[in-house]
């Protein structure tokens, strides 16, 4: 008679461990990285790191050093003044030029807020419309995204030609109303700062230019919402508006928050469109400078490179703070706590 001897698994594991490494310890042993794999990582990382340092950290450091001098574009590192350029920014009695820097900050904040209030609801409404099965839906999507593909310079030149006193808009109004052609409106020449018609014309141009990005982002977010949820809500008797308010918009919130972040940062960096539409002289007269246009106007056009560099440093710090605060308090639910 043959007897079968069974060995308990814990005893077998202990016996195996007594003679050498256990299977668990073998699995926990770190895999040795070969020199070939290390070289591959270095080869892919170093070029990108070099480009990032050369085009991000070096210009920031260069601007910070230049802000400590009061030189000219030809000799930027002459006449060391320390932090006097920053003092002129934060001390109203020593500010250079008109309008003051904080007027430009106010304009940027208003542009950022109005961009969110104008572009957000319009883009969401158009995205909800284009997400439905309608004829020529792809054509409409393409046409809506075309303005965003155009560069800021081209867009600024086009609208500057349309809105000037002898432009297409005045010609169209003259043809329709039969008014005297000599009476032409300077649409971009209104004075009065942020409350003037010129400011709202600027907001209209910015909305036309950038709303396509918001619509495309919202359409991408809507495509990721399961249709089963809306179908179940319709079966339960929910109206279209209730479905959008209770299901669609809450599920689209991460996309909306990301678009708002991009729009906010873009509003702080706004330069091309404002500069081309109005020009440096008219910007100062109308009080419509942004921080970027004020920086170029005072730094390059007024030959105060040190002061312009100080404005650039302040603009960078303000944008960085806004980005970090937005990530901390708004984007944290989307990117995770460890990000």
MODELLER restraints for C-alpha pairs under 7 A, 6 or more apart:
rsr = mdl.restraints
at = mdl.atoms
rsr.add(forms.Gaussian(group=physical.xy_distance, feature=features.Distance(at['CA:16:A'], at['CA:22:A']), mean=6.23, stdev=0.5))
rsr.add(forms.Gaussian(group=physical.xy_distance, feature=features.Distance(at['CA:63:A'], at['CA:309:A']), mean=5.29, stdev=0.5))
rsr.add(forms.Gaussian(group=physical.xy_distance, feature=features.Distance(at['CA:63:A'], at['CA:313:A']), mean=6.87, stdev=0.5))
rsr.add(forms.Gaussian(group=physical.xy_distance, feature=features.Distance(at['CA:64:A'], at['CA:309:A']), mean=6.87, stdev=0.5))
rsr.add(forms.Gaussian(group=physical.xy_distance, feature=features.Distance(at['CA:64:A'], at['CA:313:A']), mean=6.41, stdev=0.5))
rsr.add(forms.Gaussian(group=physical.xy_distance, feature=features.Distance(at['CA:66:A'], at['CA:76:A']), mean=6.60, stdev=0.5))
rsr.add(forms.Gaussian(group=physical.xy_distance, feature=features.Distance(at['CA:66:A'], at['CA:77:A']), mean=6.38, stdev=0.5))
rsr.add(forms.Gaussian(group=physical.xy_distance, feature=features.Distance(at['CA:66:A'], at['CA:306:A']), mean=5.53, stdev=0.5))
rsr.add(forms.Gaussian(group=physical.xy_distance, feature=features.Distance(at['CA:66:A'], at['CA:309:A']), mean=6.25, stdev=0.5))
rsr.add(forms.Gaussian(group=physical.xy_distance, feature=features.Distance(at['CA:67:A'], at['CA:85:A']), mean=6.69, stdev=0.5))
rsr.add(forms.Gaussian(group=physical.xy_distance, feature=features.Distance(at['CA:67:A'], at['CA:306:A']), mean=4.32, stdev=0.5))
rsr.add(forms.Gaussian(group=physical.xy_distance, feature=features.Distance(at['CA:67:A'], at['CA:307:A']), mean=6.15, stdev=0.5))
rsr.add(forms.Gaussian(group=physical.xy_distance, feature=features.Distance(at['CA:67:A'], at['CA:309:A']), mean=4.85, stdev=0.5))
rsr.add(forms.Gaussian(group=physical.xy_distance, feature=features.Distance(at['CA:67:A'], at['CA:310:A']), mean=4.72, stdev=0.5))
rsr.add(forms.Gaussian(group=physical.xy_distance, feature=features.Distance(at['CA:68:A'], at['CA:80:A']), mean=6.08, stdev=0.5))
rsr.add(forms.Gaussian(group=physical.xy_distance, feature=features.Distance(at['CA:68:A'], at['CA:81:A']), mean=5.71, stdev=0.5))
rsr.add(forms.Gaussian(group=physical.xy_distance, feature=features.Distance(at['CA:68:A'], at['CA:82:A']), mean=4.61, stdev=0.5))
rsr.add(forms.Gaussian(group=physical.xy_distance, feature=features.Distance(at['CA:68:A'], at['CA:83:A']), mean=5.93, stdev=0.5))
rsr.add(forms.Gaussian(group=physical.xy_distance, feature=features.Distance(at['CA:68:A'], at['CA:306:A']), mean=6.46, stdev=0.5))
rsr.add(forms.Gaussian(group=physical.xy_distance, feature=features.Distance(at['CA:69:A'], at['CA:76:A']), mean=6.99, stdev=0.5))
rsr.add(forms.Gaussian(group=physical.xy_distance, feature=features.Distance(at['CA:69:A'], at['CA:77:A']), mean=5.69, stdev=0.5))
rsr.add(forms.Gaussian(group=physical.xy_distance, feature=features.Distance(at['CA:69:A'], at['CA:78:A']), mean=6.10, stdev=0.5))
rsr.add(forms.Gaussian(group=physical.xy_distance, feature=features.Distance(at['CA:69:A'], at['CA:79:A']), mean=5.61, stdev=0.5))
rsr.add(forms.Gaussian(group=physical.xy_distance, feature=features.Distance(at['CA:69:A'], at['CA:80:A']), mean=4.31, stdev=0.5))
rsr.add(forms.Gaussian(group=physical.xy_distance, feature=features.Distance(at['CA:69:A'], at['CA:81:A']), mean=5.24, stdev=0.5))
rsr.add(forms.Gaussian(group=physical.xy_distance, feature=features.Distance(at['CA:69:A'], at['CA:82:A']), mean=6.65, stdev=0.5))
rsr.add(forms.Gaussian(group=physical.xy_distance, feature=features.Distance(at['CA:69:A'], at['CA:306:A']), mean=5.25, stdev=0.5))
rsr.add(forms.Gaussian(group=physical.xy_distance, feature=features.Distance(at['CA:70:A'], at['CA:78:A']), mean=6.34, stdev=0.5))
rsr.add(forms.Gaussian(group=physical.xy_distance, feature=features.Distance(at['CA:70:A'], at['CA:79:A']), mean=5.44, stdev=0.5))
rsr.add(forms.Gaussian(group=physical.xy_distance, feature=features.Distance(at['CA:70:A'], at['CA:80:A']), mean=6.32, stdev=0.5))
rsr.add(forms.Gaussian(group=physical.xy_distance, feature=features.Distance(at['CA:70:A'], at['CA:81:A']), mean=6.35, stdev=0.5))
rsr.add(forms.Gaussian(group=physical.xy_distance, feature=features.Distance(at['CA:70:A'], at['CA:304:A']), mean=6.68, stdev=0.5))
rsr.add(forms.Gaussian(group=physical.xy_distance, feature=features.Distance(at['CA:70:A'], at['CA:305:A']), mean=6.76, stdev=0.5))
rsr.add(forms.Gaussian(group=physical.xy_distance, feature=features.Distance(at['CA:70:A'], at['CA:306:A']), mean=4.79, stdev=0.5))
rsr.add(forms.Gaussian(group=physical.xy_distance, feature=features.Distance(at['CA:71:A'], at['CA:77:A']), mean=5.65, stdev=0.5))
rsr.add(forms.Gaussian(group=physical.xy_distance, feature=features.Distance(at['CA:71:A'], at['CA:78:A']), mean=4.89, stdev=0.5))
rsr.add(forms.Gaussian(group=physical.xy_distance, feature=features.Distance(at['CA:71:A'], at['CA:79:A']), mean=6.22, stdev=0.5))
rsr.add(forms.Gaussian(group=physical.xy_distance, feature=features.Distance(at['CA:71:A'], at['CA:304:A']), mean=6.64, stdev=0.5))
rsr.add(forms.Gaussian(group=physical.xy_distance, feature=features.Distance(at['CA:71:A'], at['CA:305:A']), mean=6.03, stdev=0.5))
rsr.add(forms.Gaussian(group=physical.xy_distance, feature=features.Distance(at['CA:71:A'], at['CA:306:A']), mean=6.07, stdev=0.5))
rsr.add(forms.Gaussian(group=physical.xy_distance, feature=features.Distance(at['CA:72:A'], at['CA:303:A']), mean=5.36, stdev=0.5))
rsr.add(forms.Gaussian(group=physical.xy_distance, feature=features.Distance(at['CA:72:A'], at['CA:304:A']), mean=6.05, stdev=0.5))
rsr.add(forms.Gaussian(group=physical.xy_distance, feature=features.Distance(at['CA:72:A'], at['CA:305:A']), mean=5.64, stdev=0.5))
rsr.add(forms.Gaussian(group=physical.xy_distance, feature=features.Distance(at['CA:73:A'], at['CA:300:A']), mean=6.93, stdev=0.5))
rsr.add(forms.Gaussian(group=physical.xy_distance, feature=features.Distance(at['CA:73:A'], at['CA:303:A']), mean=6.31, stdev=0.5))
rsr.add(forms.Gaussian(group=physical.xy_distance, feature=features.Distance(at['CA:73:A'], at['CA:305:A']), mean=6.11, stdev=0.5))
rsr.add(forms.Gaussian(group=physical.xy_distance, feature=features.Distance(at['CA:76:A'], at['CA:305:A']), mean=6.42, stdev=0.5))
rsr.add(forms.Gaussian(group=physical.xy_distance, feature=features.Distance(at['CA:85:A'], at['CA:306:A']), mean=6.79, stdev=0.5))
rsr.add(forms.Gaussian(group=physical.xy_distance, feature=features.Distance(at['CA:85:A'], at['CA:307:A']), mean=5.11, stdev=0.5))
rsr.add(forms.Gaussian(group=physical.xy_distance, feature=features.Distance(at['CA:85:A'], at['CA:310:A']), mean=6.11, stdev=0.5))
rsr.add(forms.Gaussian(group=physical.xy_distance, feature=features.Distance(at['CA:86:A'], at['CA:310:A']), mean=5.94, stdev=0.5))
rsr.add(forms.Gaussian(group=physical.xy_distance, feature=features.Distance(at['CA:88:A'], at['CA:94:A']), mean=4.75, stdev=0.5))
rsr.add(forms.Gaussian(group=physical.xy_distance, feature=features.Distance(at['CA:88:A'], at['CA:95:A']), mean=4.62, stdev=0.5))
rsr.add(forms.Gaussian(group=physical.xy_distance, feature=features.Distance(at['CA:88:A'], at['CA:96:A']), mean=6.93, stdev=0.5))
rsr.add(forms.Gaussian(group=physical.xy_distance, feature=features.Distance(at['CA:89:A'], at['CA:95:A']), mean=5.72, stdev=0.5))
rsr.add(forms.Gaussian(group=physical.xy_distance, feature=features.Distance(at['CA:89:A'], at['CA:101:A']), mean=6.62, stdev=0.5))
rsr.add(forms.Gaussian(group=physical.xy_distance, feature=features.Distance(at['CA:98:A'], at['CA:284:A']), mean=6.47, stdev=0.5))
rsr.add(forms.Gaussian(group=physical.xy_distance, feature=features.Distance(at['CA:99:A'], at['CA:284:A']), mean=6.18, stdev=0.5))
rsr.add(forms.Gaussian(group=physical.xy_distance, feature=features.Distance(at['CA:99:A'], at['CA:287:A']), mean=6.07, stdev=0.5))
rsr.add(forms.Gaussian(group=physical.xy_distance, feature=features.Distance(at['CA:104:A'], at['CA:289:A']), mean=5.15, stdev=0.5))
rsr.add(forms.Gaussian(group=physical.xy_distance, feature=features.Distance(at['CA:104:A'], at['CA:290:A']), mean=4.51, stdev=0.5))
rsr.add(forms.Gaussian(group=physical.xy_distance, feature=features.Distance(at['CA:104:A'], at['CA:291:A']), mean=5.09, stdev=0.5))
rsr.add(forms.Gaussian(group=physical.xy_distance, feature=features.Distance(at['CA:104:A'], at['CA:294:A']), mean=6.91, stdev=0.5))
rsr.add(forms.Gaussian(group=physical.xy_distance, feature=features.Distance(at['CA:105:A'], at['CA:290:A']), mean=6.63, stdev=0.5))
rsr.add(forms.Gaussian(group=physical.xy_distance, feature=features.Distance(at['CA:105:A'], at['CA:291:A']), mean=5.95, stdev=0.5))
rsr.add(forms.Gaussian(group=physical.xy_distance, feature=features.Distance(at['CA:107:A'], at['CA:194:A']), mean=6.85, stdev=0.5))
rsr.add(forms.Gaussian(group=physical.xy_distance, feature=features.Distance(at['CA:107:A'], at['CA:288:A']), mean=6.72, stdev=0.5))
rsr.add(forms.Gaussian(group=physical.xy_distance, feature=features.Distance(at['CA:107:A'], at['CA:290:A']), mean=5.98, stdev=0.5))
rsr.add(forms.Gaussian(group=physical.xy_distance, feature=features.Distance(at['CA:108:A'], at['CA:267:A']), mean=6.34, stdev=0.5))
rsr.add(forms.Gaussian(group=physical.xy_distance, feature=features.Distance(at['CA:108:A'], at['CA:268:A']), mean=5.74, stdev=0.5))
rsr.add(forms.Gaussian(group=physical.xy_distance, feature=features.Distance(at['CA:108:A'], at['CA:290:A']), mean=5.65, stdev=0.5))
rsr.add(forms.Gaussian(group=physical.xy_distance, feature=features.Distance(at['CA:108:A'], at['CA:291:A']), mean=6.93, stdev=0.5))
rsr.add(forms.Gaussian(group=physical.xy_distance, feature=features.Distance(at['CA:111:A'], at['CA:267:A']), mean=6.39, stdev=0.5))
rsr.add(forms.Gaussian(group=physical.xy_distance, feature=features.Distance(at['CA:112:A'], at['CA:264:A']), mean=5.51, stdev=0.5))
rsr.add(forms.Gaussian(group=physical.xy_distance, feature=features.Distance(at['CA:112:A'], at['CA:267:A']), mean=5.14, stdev=0.5))
rsr.add(forms.Gaussian(group=physical.xy_distance, feature=features.Distance(at['CA:115:A'], at['CA:207:A']), mean=6.95, stdev=0.5))
rsr.add(forms.Gaussian(group=physical.xy_distance, feature=features.Distance(at['CA:116:A'], at['CA:260:A']), mean=6.71, stdev=0.5))
rsr.add(forms.Gaussian(group=physical.xy_distance, feature=features.Distance(at['CA:119:A'], at['CA:207:A']), mean=6.00, stdev=0.5))
rsr.add(forms.Gaussian(group=physical.xy_distance, feature=features.Distance(at['CA:119:A'], at['CA:211:A']), mean=5.67, stdev=0.5))
rsr.add(forms.Gaussian(group=physical.xy_distance, feature=features.Distance(at['CA:123:A'], at['CA:211:A']), mean=6.16, stdev=0.5))
rsr.add(forms.Gaussian(group=physical.xy_distance, feature=features.Distance(at['CA:123:A'], at['CA:214:A']), mean=5.85, stdev=0.5))
rsr.add(forms.Gaussian(group=physical.xy_distance, feature=features.Distance(at['CA:123:A'], at['CA:215:A']), mean=4.90, stdev=0.5))
rsr.add(forms.Gaussian(group=physical.xy_distance, feature=features.Distance(at['CA:124:A'], at['CA:215:A']), mean=6.68, stdev=0.5))
rsr.add(forms.Gaussian(group=physical.xy_distance, feature=features.Distance(at['CA:124:A'], at['CA:218:A']), mean=6.68, stdev=0.5))
rsr.add(forms.Gaussian(group=physical.xy_distance, feature=features.Distance(at['CA:126:A'], at['CA:215:A']), mean=6.88, stdev=0.5))
rsr.add(forms.Gaussian(group=physical.xy_distance, feature=features.Distance(at['CA:127:A'], at['CA:215:A']), mean=5.41, stdev=0.5))
rsr.add(forms.Gaussian(group=physical.xy_distance, feature=features.Distance(at['CA:127:A'], at['CA:218:A']), mean=6.08, stdev=0.5))
rsr.add(forms.Gaussian(group=physical.xy_distance, feature=features.Distance(at['CA:127:A'], at['CA:219:A']), mean=5.50, stdev=0.5))
rsr.add(forms.Gaussian(group=physical.xy_distance, feature=features.Distance(at['CA:130:A'], at['CA:137:A']), mean=6.20, stdev=0.5))
rsr.add(forms.Gaussian(group=physical.xy_distance, feature=features.Distance(at['CA:131:A'], at['CA:219:A']), mean=6.56, stdev=0.5))
rsr.add(forms.Gaussian(group=physical.xy_distance, feature=features.Distance(at['CA:144:A'], at['CA:212:A']), mean=5.40, stdev=0.5))
rsr.add(forms.Gaussian(group=physical.xy_distance, feature=features.Distance(at['CA:145:A'], at['CA:212:A']), mean=4.50, stdev=0.5))
rsr.add(forms.Gaussian(group=physical.xy_distance, feature=features.Distance(at['CA:145:A'], at['CA:213:A']), mean=6.71, stdev=0.5))
rsr.add(forms.Gaussian(group=physical.xy_distance, feature=features.Distance(at['CA:147:A'], at['CA:208:A']), mean=6.94, stdev=0.5))
rsr.add(forms.Gaussian(group=physical.xy_distance, feature=features.Distance(at['CA:147:A'], at['CA:209:A']), mean=5.13, stdev=0.5))
rsr.add(forms.Gaussian(group=physical.xy_distance, feature=features.Distance(at['CA:147:A'], at['CA:212:A']), mean=6.89, stdev=0.5))
rsr.add(forms.Gaussian(group=physical.xy_distance, feature=features.Distance(at['CA:148:A'], at['CA:209:A']), mean=5.36, stdev=0.5))
rsr.add(forms.Gaussian(group=physical.xy_distance, feature=features.Distance(at['CA:148:A'], at['CA:210:A']), mean=5.52, stdev=0.5))
rsr.add(forms.Gaussian(group=physical.xy_distance, feature=features.Distance(at['CA:148:A'], at['CA:212:A']), mean=5.81, stdev=0.5))
rsr.add(forms.Gaussian(group=physical.xy_distance, feature=features.Distance(at['CA:148:A'], at['CA:213:A']), mean=6.48, stdev=0.5))
rsr.add(forms.Gaussian(group=physical.xy_distance, feature=features.Distance(at['CA:152:A'], at['CA:272:A']), mean=5.93, stdev=0.5))
rsr.add(forms.Gaussian(group=physical.xy_distance, feature=features.Distance(at['CA:152:A'], at['CA:273:A']), mean=5.69, stdev=0.5))
rsr.add(forms.Gaussian(group=physical.xy_distance, feature=features.Distance(at['CA:153:A'], at['CA:272:A']), mean=6.23, stdev=0.5))
rsr.add(forms.Gaussian(group=physical.xy_distance, feature=features.Distance(at['CA:153:A'], at['CA:273:A']), mean=6.63, stdev=0.5))
rsr.add(forms.Gaussian(group=physical.xy_distance, feature=features.Distance(at['CA:156:A'], at['CA:273:A']), mean=5.16, stdev=0.5))
rsr.add(forms.Gaussian(group=physical.xy_distance, feature=features.Distance(at['CA:156:A'], at['CA:276:A']), mean=5.51, stdev=0.5))
rsr.add(forms.Gaussian(group=physical.xy_distance, feature=features.Distance(at['CA:156:A'], at['CA:277:A']), mean=5.51, stdev=0.5))
rsr.add(forms.Gaussian(group=physical.xy_distance, feature=features.Distance(at['CA:157:A'], at['CA:276:A']), mean=6.60, stdev=0.5))
rsr.add(forms.Gaussian(group=physical.xy_distance, feature=features.Distance(at['CA:160:A'], at['CA:277:A']), mean=5.28, stdev=0.5))
rsr.add(forms.Gaussian(group=physical.xy_distance, feature=features.Distance(at['CA:161:A'], at['CA:167:A']), mean=5.55, stdev=0.5))
rsr.add(forms.Gaussian(group=physical.xy_distance, feature=features.Distance(at['CA:162:A'], at['CA:168:A']), mean=4.87, stdev=0.5))
rsr.add(forms.Gaussian(group=physical.xy_distance, feature=features.Distance(at['CA:162:A'], at['CA:169:A']), mean=5.70, stdev=0.5))
rsr.add(forms.Gaussian(group=physical.xy_distance, feature=features.Distance(at['CA:163:A'], at['CA:169:A']), mean=6.07, stdev=0.5))
rsr.add(forms.Gaussian(group=physical.xy_distance, feature=features.Distance(at['CA:163:A'], at['CA:187:A']), mean=5.68, stdev=0.5))
rsr.add(forms.Gaussian(group=physical.xy_distance, feature=features.Distance(at['CA:163:A'], at['CA:188:A']), mean=6.77, stdev=0.5))
rsr.add(forms.Gaussian(group=physical.xy_distance, feature=features.Distance(at['CA:164:A'], at['CA:186:A']), mean=5.84, stdev=0.5))
rsr.add(forms.Gaussian(group=physical.xy_distance, feature=features.Distance(at['CA:164:A'], at['CA:187:A']), mean=6.55, stdev=0.5))
rsr.add(forms.Gaussian(group=physical.xy_distance, feature=features.Distance(at['CA:165:A'], at['CA:184:A']), mean=5.31, stdev=0.5))
rsr.add(forms.Gaussian(group=physical.xy_distance, feature=features.Distance(at['CA:165:A'], at['CA:185:A']), mean=5.51, stdev=0.5))
rsr.add(forms.Gaussian(group=physical.xy_distance, feature=features.Distance(at['CA:165:A'], at['CA:186:A']), mean=4.91, stdev=0.5))
rsr.add(forms.Gaussian(group=physical.xy_distance, feature=features.Distance(at['CA:170:A'], at['CA:184:A']), mean=6.08, stdev=0.5))
rsr.add(forms.Gaussian(group=physical.xy_distance, feature=features.Distance(at['CA:170:A'], at['CA:185:A']), mean=6.81, stdev=0.5))
rsr.add(forms.Gaussian(group=physical.xy_distance, feature=features.Distance(at['CA:174:A'], at['CA:180:A']), mean=6.92, stdev=0.5))
rsr.add(forms.Gaussian(group=physical.xy_distance, feature=features.Distance(at['CA:174:A'], at['CA:181:A']), mean=6.21, stdev=0.5))
rsr.add(forms.Gaussian(group=physical.xy_distance, feature=features.Distance(at['CA:187:A'], at['CA:198:A']), mean=6.51, stdev=0.5))
rsr.add(forms.Gaussian(group=physical.xy_distance, feature=features.Distance(at['CA:188:A'], at['CA:198:A']), mean=5.16, stdev=0.5))
rsr.add(forms.Gaussian(group=physical.xy_distance, feature=features.Distance(at['CA:188:A'], at['CA:278:A']), mean=6.71, stdev=0.5))
rsr.add(forms.Gaussian(group=physical.xy_distance, feature=features.Distance(at['CA:189:A'], at['CA:198:A']), mean=6.77, stdev=0.5))
rsr.add(forms.Gaussian(group=physical.xy_distance, feature=features.Distance(at['CA:190:A'], at['CA:196:A']), mean=6.22, stdev=0.5))
rsr.add(forms.Gaussian(group=physical.xy_distance, feature=features.Distance(at['CA:190:A'], at['CA:197:A']), mean=6.23, stdev=0.5))
rsr.add(forms.Gaussian(group=physical.xy_distance, feature=features.Distance(at['CA:190:A'], at['CA:198:A']), mean=5.48, stdev=0.5))
rsr.add(forms.Gaussian(group=physical.xy_distance, feature=features.Distance(at['CA:191:A'], at['CA:286:A']), mean=4.77, stdev=0.5))
rsr.add(forms.Gaussian(group=physical.xy_distance, feature=features.Distance(at['CA:192:A'], at['CA:286:A']), mean=6.05, stdev=0.5))
rsr.add(forms.Gaussian(group=physical.xy_distance, feature=features.Distance(at['CA:193:A'], at['CA:199:A']), mean=6.98, stdev=0.5))
rsr.add(forms.Gaussian(group=physical.xy_distance, feature=features.Distance(at['CA:193:A'], at['CA:286:A']), mean=5.43, stdev=0.5))
rsr.add(forms.Gaussian(group=physical.xy_distance, feature=features.Distance(at['CA:193:A'], at['CA:287:A']), mean=4.81, stdev=0.5))
rsr.add(forms.Gaussian(group=physical.xy_distance, feature=features.Distance(at['CA:193:A'], at['CA:288:A']), mean=5.67, stdev=0.5))
rsr.add(forms.Gaussian(group=physical.xy_distance, feature=features.Distance(at['CA:194:A'], at['CA:288:A']), mean=6.71, stdev=0.5))
rsr.add(forms.Gaussian(group=physical.xy_distance, feature=features.Distance(at['CA:214:A'], at['CA:259:A']), mean=6.40, stdev=0.5))
rsr.add(forms.Gaussian(group=physical.xy_distance, feature=features.Distance(at['CA:217:A'], at['CA:255:A']), mean=6.85, stdev=0.5))
rsr.add(forms.Gaussian(group=physical.xy_distance, feature=features.Distance(at['CA:218:A'], at['CA:255:A']), mean=6.54, stdev=0.5))
rsr.add(forms.Gaussian(group=physical.xy_distance, feature=features.Distance(at['CA:221:A'], at['CA:252:A']), mean=5.92, stdev=0.5))
rsr.add(forms.Gaussian(group=physical.xy_distance, feature=features.Distance(at['CA:221:A'], at['CA:255:A']), mean=6.07, stdev=0.5))
rsr.add(forms.Gaussian(group=physical.xy_distance, feature=features.Distance(at['CA:222:A'], at['CA:252:A']), mean=6.69, stdev=0.5))
rsr.add(forms.Gaussian(group=physical.xy_distance, feature=features.Distance(at['CA:225:A'], at['CA:251:A']), mean=6.99, stdev=0.5))
rsr.add(forms.Gaussian(group=physical.xy_distance, feature=features.Distance(at['CA:230:A'], at['CA:243:A']), mean=6.51, stdev=0.5))
rsr.add(forms.Gaussian(group=physical.xy_distance, feature=features.Distance(at['CA:233:A'], at['CA:243:A']), mean=6.74, stdev=0.5))
rsr.add(forms.Gaussian(group=physical.xy_distance, feature=features.Distance(at['CA:254:A'], at['CA:334:A']), mean=6.32, stdev=0.5))
rsr.add(forms.Gaussian(group=physical.xy_distance, feature=features.Distance(at['CA:257:A'], at['CA:331:A']), mean=7.00, stdev=0.5))
rsr.add(forms.Gaussian(group=physical.xy_distance, feature=features.Distance(at['CA:265:A'], at['CA:319:A']), mean=6.83, stdev=0.5))
rsr.add(forms.Gaussian(group=physical.xy_distance, feature=features.Distance(at['CA:268:A'], at['CA:319:A']), mean=6.84, stdev=0.5))
rsr.add(forms.Gaussian(group=physical.xy_distance, feature=features.Distance(at['CA:269:A'], at['CA:292:A']), mean=6.28, stdev=0.5))
rsr.add(forms.Gaussian(group=physical.xy_distance, feature=features.Distance(at['CA:270:A'], at['CA:290:A']), mean=6.93, stdev=0.5))
rsr.add(forms.Gaussian(group=physical.xy_distance, feature=features.Distance(at['CA:270:A'], at['CA:292:A']), mean=6.52, stdev=0.5))
rsr.add(forms.Gaussian(group=physical.xy_distance, feature=features.Distance(at['CA:271:A'], at['CA:292:A']), mean=5.48, stdev=0.5))
rsr.add(forms.Gaussian(group=physical.xy_distance, feature=features.Distance(at['CA:271:A'], at['CA:293:A']), mean=5.60, stdev=0.5))
rsr.add(forms.Gaussian(group=physical.xy_distance, feature=features.Distance(at['CA:275:A'], at['CA:293:A']), mean=6.51, stdev=0.5))
rsr.add(forms.Gaussian(group=physical.xy_distance, feature=features.Distance(at['CA:280:A'], at['CA:297:A']), mean=6.54, stdev=0.5))
rsr.add(forms.Gaussian(group=physical.xy_distance, feature=features.Distance(at['CA:283:A'], at['CA:289:A']), mean=5.52, stdev=0.5))
rsr.add(forms.Gaussian(group=physical.xy_distance, feature=features.Distance(at['CA:291:A'], at['CA:315:A']), mean=6.95, stdev=0.5))
rsr.add(forms.Gaussian(group=physical.xy_distance, feature=features.Distance(at['CA:295:A'], at['CA:308:A']), mean=4.92, stdev=0.5))
rsr.add(forms.Gaussian(group=physical.xy_distance, feature=features.Distance(at['CA:295:A'], at['CA:311:A']), mean=5.79, stdev=0.5))
rsr.add(forms.Gaussian(group=physical.xy_distance, feature=features.Distance(at['CA:295:A'], at['CA:312:A']), mean=6.42, stdev=0.5))
rsr.add(forms.Gaussian(group=physical.xy_distance, feature=features.Distance(at['CA:296:A'], at['CA:308:A']), mean=6.63, stdev=0.5))
rsr.add(forms.Gaussian(group=physical.xy_distance, feature=features.Distance(at['CA:298:A'], at['CA:304:A']), mean=5.97, stdev=0.5))
rsr.add(forms.Gaussian(group=physical.xy_distance, feature=features.Distance(at['CA:298:A'], at['CA:308:A']), mean=5.67, stdev=0.5))
rsr.add(forms.Gaussian(group=physical.xy_distance, feature=features.Distance(at['CA:299:A'], at['CA:305:A']), mean=4.31, stdev=0.5))
rsr.add(forms.Gaussian(group=physical.xy_distance, feature=features.Distance(at['CA:299:A'], at['CA:306:A']), mean=6.96, stdev=0.5))
rsr.add(forms.Gaussian(group=physical.xy_distance, feature=features.Distance(at['CA:299:A'], at['CA:307:A']), mean=6.13, stdev=0.5))
rsr.add(forms.Gaussian(group=physical.xy_distance, feature=features.Distance(at['CA:299:A'], at['CA:308:A']), mean=3.80, stdev=0.5))
rsr.add(forms.Gaussian(group=physical.xy_distance, feature=features.Distance(at['CA:299:A'], at['CA:309:A']), mean=6.88, stdev=0.5))
